[in-house]
Amino acid sequence: MPPEPRPPSRLPGLRRLLVLIAVAIALFLGLLWLGQRRLIYFPSRSVLDPKLLGLARVQEVSFTAEDGVALTGWYLPAAGKPRDLSALVCHGNAGNVSDRTHLITALSSAGLDALVFDYRAYGNSGDATPTEDGLYADGRAALAWLEQTTGRPAARTVLYGESLGCAVCIQLAREQPPYALVLESPFTSLPDAAAASNPWLPVRLLLRDRYDSLSRIGEVRAPLLVMHGTADTIVPFEQGRALAEAAGGPHQLIAVEGADHNEVWIDAQARRKDVVEFLDGIGAPAEGR
């Protein structure tokens, strides 16, 4: 009897399926690589009139980054009893200066001359792709403008960072030691923050902008205040604590109970009190400041 015919092999079809899956994954990762900055930076061009926000004393200012990008910001001189201190606010990855009125208002009312500015592509600042190096350049330009305007050096300036802006402030603090550093909802590094939100993606391999704050914070000797929500679903609270513990100088960690990433200032009166008490606790500037 002739042998029974063998059933057709399924291997060729399986191989084709695996190849298709591999190609789809490669295409997805390639698109993610090419478009990753659109998933990091969320600028808004719609800047509100500060007077409509109750900020009649705000001065709209402009300056230029070292690579020629035009930048804009809001400057609010100190209200009440001045401290002979300046404050530079480096905001997070979304929105623009219009969304940070609570910060410059609180800092001004605490006696500091406060500047909040927009990075490249944000608000009324110039068109240029936001990058890690670009944001550092923007921060340097803002700090230089503030120093020139107030006549105070970086050593008489409080750097206030919000989320992504914390990484910018930490880099500035490495380059020019400030009077103090305040970090709101900071991450240890951008890959760490991205991995916490997207554990199924190989973000540690894909990200070009790293913002590796944890490896840098030890170089910062200025007094440090970290404020972080315990219910942060974007950047885990543990990352804020890790940064505080790795600081090179005196540090304080305030756990804002039950607050998510953008809820640290829901109780604005309490946060302003935290900042004021932190600054009061620094005391007289050390020699050489």
HUURUR-V793698 format. One line per field, one symbol per residue. ss: DSSP state (h for helix, s for strand, l for the rest). burial: I if it has 16 or more other C-alpha atoms within 10 Angstrom, else O. A space follows every 50 residues. Layout:
ss = ???
burial = ???
This chain:
ss = llllllllllhhhhhhhhhhhhhhhhhhhhhhhhlhhhhllssllllllh hhhlllllsssssslllllsssssssllllllllsssssslllsslhhhh hhhhhhhhhllssssssslllllllllllllhhhhhhhhhhhhhhhhhhh lllhhhsssssslhhhhhhhhhhhhllllssssslllllhhhhhhhhlll llhhhhllllllllllhhhlllssssssslllllllhhhhhhhhhhllll sssssslllllllllllhhhhhhhhhhhhhhhlllllll
burial = OOOOOOOOOOOOOOOOOOOOOOOOOOOOIOOIOOOIIOOIIOIIOOOOOI OOOOOOOIOOOIIIIOOOIIIIIIIIIIIOOOIOIIIIIIIIIOIIIIOI IOIIIIIIIIIIIIIIIIIIIIIIIIOOOIIOOIIIIIIIIIIIIIIOOO OOIIIIIIIIIIIIIIIIIIIIIIOIIIIIIIIIIIIIIIIIIIIOOOOO OOIOOIIOIIIIIIOIIIIIIIIIIIIIIIIIOIIIIIIIIOIIIIIIOO IIIIIIOOIIIIIIIOOOOOIIOOIIOIIOOOOOOOOOO
